[in-house]
């Protein structure tokens, strides 16, 4: 029996893709003595006419994954990295239009932010302190994300972030919930509300005939509206806060049709200090890392279709 034979009922090849994952590329743009950094982790996945390589091992339609890696680095030089989204668009268009067997490209990018280290003041005794414009410290707030998908005709751009930890130390309650014989949680009328935001938002830009959004400005504005909604919502539940965060984005950013959040409730429980003769007036908390409540939902513009995966780890 050969590798290509199919005795009895056929065993068929299903969905498949291949590519090079987690290509770390750092691009330094030198503007005189001032430098700018883009630090990306780029994963490429390609699909199309790939039956033969699976059934018989023929590589006639296969672009080596090493080539996709090299393309990432070459494009960083040729096109620069204006934004993660635009860089992903360049890559996806290249793979689909330059290789006949490739019908669909998916580019996933994580972006790691750096901020410039402030130099000493102008009166510093250190020589050249006012000329230091090339030193950075890695930001630890969140990781920016984007996924670009292109099939030769239409685009789908989904951006987002993860690992953004936020907290409200008041203006949060949780009461009036269902209680049964297993309920021990006490109602709270003044609690800490904290979460680690994982969010994705889908743009309504779908083809080259449309004017593409300003990707950098869009990310900055989405993040701003998200955080403002979190801070300004008097919360009776994390679900309510989640909805307000998504609704603020949809209502403020016309280029976005869908937002999905996954918000773990980072519980903070009041510590019982009475055994020590002390009163805990909402001051001392125990931060519990697990188990945790996990609140997830999609918020849509009226008439839009939900297309962001329920499990954000699959995006």
C-alpha positions in Angstrom: 0.0 0.0 0.0 1.5 3.4 -1.0 1.2 6.6 0.8 -1.4 7.9 -1.7 -3.7 4.9 -1.7 -7.1 5.1 0.0 -8.5 1.6 0.6 -12.1 1.2 1.6 -13.6 4.4 2.8 -11.4 7.4 1.9 -9.6 9.3 4.6 -9.8 12.9 3.6 -7.6 15.9 4.4 -9.4 18.6 6.3 -8.4 22.2 7.1 -4.7 22.7 7.1 -2.1 25.5 7.1 1.6 25.9 7.6 4.0 28.7 8.2 6.7 30.1 10.5 5.6 31.0 14.0 7.0 33.7 16.4 9.5 35.5 14.2 11.0 38.1 16.5 11.8 41.2 14.5 13.1 44.5 16.0 13.2 47.5 13.7 15.2 50.6 14.6 14.4 53.7 12.7 17.2 56.3 13.0 16.0 59.9 12.7 19.3 61.6 13.2 20.3 61.1 16.8 16.7 60.2 17.7 15.8 56.5 17.3 12.4 54.8 17.2 11.7 51.1 18.0 9.2 48.6 16.7 9.4 45.2 18.5 7.2 42.5 17.0 6.6 38.8 17.3 5.2 37.8 13.9 3.5 34.4 13.1 2.7 33.5 9.5 0.1 30.8 8.5 -0.6 29.9 4.9 -3.2 27.7 3.3 -4.4 26.8 -0.2 -3.6 23.9 -2.7 -1.7 21.8 -0.3 -3.3 18.3 -0.8 -0.3 16.8 -2.6 2.3 17.5 0.1 0.0 15.8 2.7 -1.0 12.8 0.5 2.3 12.1 -1.4 4.9 14.3 0.2 5.4 16.4 -3.0 6.7 19.8 -2.1 6.0 21.4 -5.5 3.4 23.8 -4.0 5.2 24.5 -0.8 6.9 27.8 0.0 9.4 26.8 2.7 8.7 28.2 6.2 12.2 29.4 6.2 11.3 31.7 3.3 8.4 33.1 5.2 10.8 33.9 8.0 13.2 35.7 5.7 10.3 37.6 4.1 9.4 39.0 7.5 12.9 40.4 8.0 13.3 41.7 4.5 9.9 43.5 4.6 10.9 45.2 7.9 13.7 46.8 5.8 11.8 47.3 2.5 8.6 48.7 3.9 9.5 49.6 7.5 7.0 49.0 10.3 4.5 51.9 10.4 2.1 49.8 12.5 1.6 46.2 13.3 -1.5 46.2 11.2 0.1 47.8 8.1 3.1 45.4 8.3 0.8 42.4 8.5 -1.2 43.7 5.5 2.0 44.0 3.4 3.0 40.4 4.3 -0.5 38.9 3.7 -0.8 40.5 0.3 2.7 39.4 -0.7 2.1 35.7 0.1 -1.3 35.4 -1.5 -0.5 37.4 -4.7 3.1 36.0 -5.3 2.4 32.3 -4.8 -0.3 30.7 -6.9 -0.9 27.7 -4.6 -1.4 30.0 -1.6 -5.0 31.2 -1.3 -5.2 32.6 2.2 -2.7 34.1 4.5 -3.1 34.8 8.2 -0.6 37.0 10.0 -0.6 37.3 13.8 1.5 39.9 15.5 2.3 40.7 19.1 3.8 44.1 19.6 6.0 44.9 22.7 6.1 48.6 23.6 9.1 50.5 24.6 9.3 54.0 26.0 12.2 56.4 25.9 14.2 56.9 29.0 14.2 60.5 30.0 17.7 62.1 30.1 19.0 64.2 33.0 17.8 67.8 33.1 19.6 70.5 31.1 21.6 71.5 34.2 23.0 68.0 34.6 26.8 67.7 35.1 26.8 64.6 32.8 28.1 65.4 29.4 25.7 64.8 26.5 22.7 64.0 28.8 20.5 66.3 26.7 21.4 64.4 23.6 20.4 60.9 24.8 17.5 59.9 22.5 18.3 56.3 22.0 17.7 54.6 25.3 14.5 52.8 26.2 12.8 50.9 28.9 10.4 48.1 28.1 6.8 48.9 29.0 5.1 46.3 31.1 1.5 47.4 30.8 0.1 45.3 28.0 1.0 43.4 24.8 -0.6 44.8 21.6 -2.0 42.3 19.2 -3.3 42.1 15.6 -4.4 39.4 13.2 -4.5 40.0 9.4 -6.3 37.6 7.2 -6.4 37.9 3.4 -7.9 35.5 0.8 -7.0 37.4 -2.4 -10.2 39.4 -2.4 -11.2 40.6 1.1 -9.4 41.5 4.3 -10.2 40.9 8.0 -8.3 42.9 10.5 -8.7 42.1 14.2 -6.6 44.0 16.7 -6.5 43.9 20.5 -4.4 43.6 23.6 -3.7 41.3 26.5 -2.2 41.5 30.0 -3.6 45.0 30.8 -4.3 45.0 34.5 -6.7 47.6 35.8 -8.3 48.3 39.2 -11.0 50.5 40.7 -10.5 50.7 44.5 -14.2 51.8 45.0 -17.4 52.5 43.1 -18.1 48.8 42.7 -20.8 46.7 44.3 -22.0 43.1 44.0 -25.3 42.1 45.6 -28.8 40.9 44.8 -27.5 37.7 43.1 -29.0 34.2 43.2 -28.4 32.3 46.5 -28.7 28.6 47.1 -27.6 26.2 49.8 -24.0 26.4 48.5 -23.7 30.2 48.5 -21.3 31.6 51.1 -20.3 34.9 49.4 -21.3 37.9 51.3 -23.0 40.8 49.4 -20.6 43.8 48.8 -21.6 47.4 48.7 -18.1 48.8 48.4 -15.5 46.5 46.9 -12.3 46.5 44.8 -12.9 45.7 41.1 -9.8 44.5 39.3 -9.3 42.5 36.1 -6.6 41.7 33.5 -8.1 42.8 30.2 -7.9 40.6 27.1 -9.7 42.2 24.3 -10.1 42.0 20.5 -11.9 44.4 18.1 -12.7 43.8 14.5 -12.4 46.6 11.9 -15.0 47.0 9.1 -12.2 47.7 6.6 -12.5 44.7 4.2 -10.9 45.6 0.9 -8.3 47.8 -0.8 -11.0 50.1 -2.3 -11.8 51.4 1.2 -9.6 53.9 2.9 -7.7 52.1 5.7 -8.0 53.4 9.2 -5.1 55.2 10.9 -4.0 52.0 12.8 -1.8 53.7 15.4 -4.4 56.4 16.2 -7.2 53.8 16.3 -5.3 51.7 18.9 -4.5 54.7 21.1 -8.2 55.8 21.0 -9.7 52.4 21.6 -7.4 51.9 24.6 -8.3 55.4 25.9 -12.1 54.8 25.6 -11.8 51.3 27.1 -9.9 52.6 30.2 -12.2 55.7 30.6 -15.3 53.4 30.5 -13.7 51.2 33.1 -12.9 54.1 35.4 -16.2 56.0 34.9 -18.7 53.2 35.3 -20.2 52.8 38.8 -20.2 49.1 38.6 -22.8 46.7 40.0 -21.1 43.8 38.2 -18.1 43.1 36.1 -20.5 42.2 33.3 -21.9 45.7 33.4 -18.5 47.2 33.2 -17.5 44.9 30.3 -20.5 46.0 28.3 -19.8 49.7 29.0 -16.2 49.3 27.8 -17.3 47.6 24.6 -20.2 50.1 24.0 -17.9 53.1 24.5 -15.6 51.7 21.8 -18.4 51.0 19.3 -20.0 54.4 19.9 -16.7 56.3 19.6 -14.9 54.5 16.8 -16.7 54.2 13.5 -14.1 51.9 12.1 -14.9 49.1 14.6 -18.0 46.8 14.4 -17.2 44.1 17.0 -15.5 44.0 20.4 -14.9 40.9 22.5 -13.5 40.9 26.0 -12.3 38.1 28.3 -12.1 39.6 31.9 -10.9 37.4 34.8 -12.2 38.9 38.1 -9.0 39.4 40.1 -10.7 39.0 43.5 -9.7 41.1 46.5 -11.1 39.8 49.8 -11.2 41.8 53.0 -8.9 40.3 55.6 -10.5 39.5 59.0 -8.4 41.5 61.4 -10.8 41.1 64.4 -8.7 38.4 66.0 -6.0 41.0 66.4 -8.3 43.6 67.9 -8.3 45.6 64.7 -11.1 47.0 62.5 -10.7 46.6 58.8 -12.5 49.5 57.2 -12.1 48.5 53.6 -8.3 49.0 53.8 -6.5 45.6 53.9 -7.3 42.9 51.3 -6.1 39.5 50.3 -5.4 39.4 46.5 -6.4 35.9 45.3 -5.0 34.7 42.0 -7.2 31.6 41.7 -9.8 30.4 41.3 -11.3 33.4 39.6 -14.5 34.4 38.0 -14.2 34.7 34.2 -16.5 37.1 32.4 -16.6 37.1 28.6 -18.9 38.7 26.1 -19.1 40.2 22.6 -20.4 43.7 21.9 -21.6 44.4 18.4 -22.6 47.4 16.3 -26.3 47.0 15.3 -26.5 44.9 12.2 -22.9 43.5 12.5 -22.1 39.8 12.6 -20.1 38.2 15.4 -16.9 36.8 13.9 -14.3 37.0 16.7 -13.7 33.6 18.2 -15.3 32.9 21.6 -11.9 31.6 22.8 -9.5 34.5 22.3 -6.5 32.2 22.6 -7.5 31.0 19.2 -7.0 34.5 17.7 
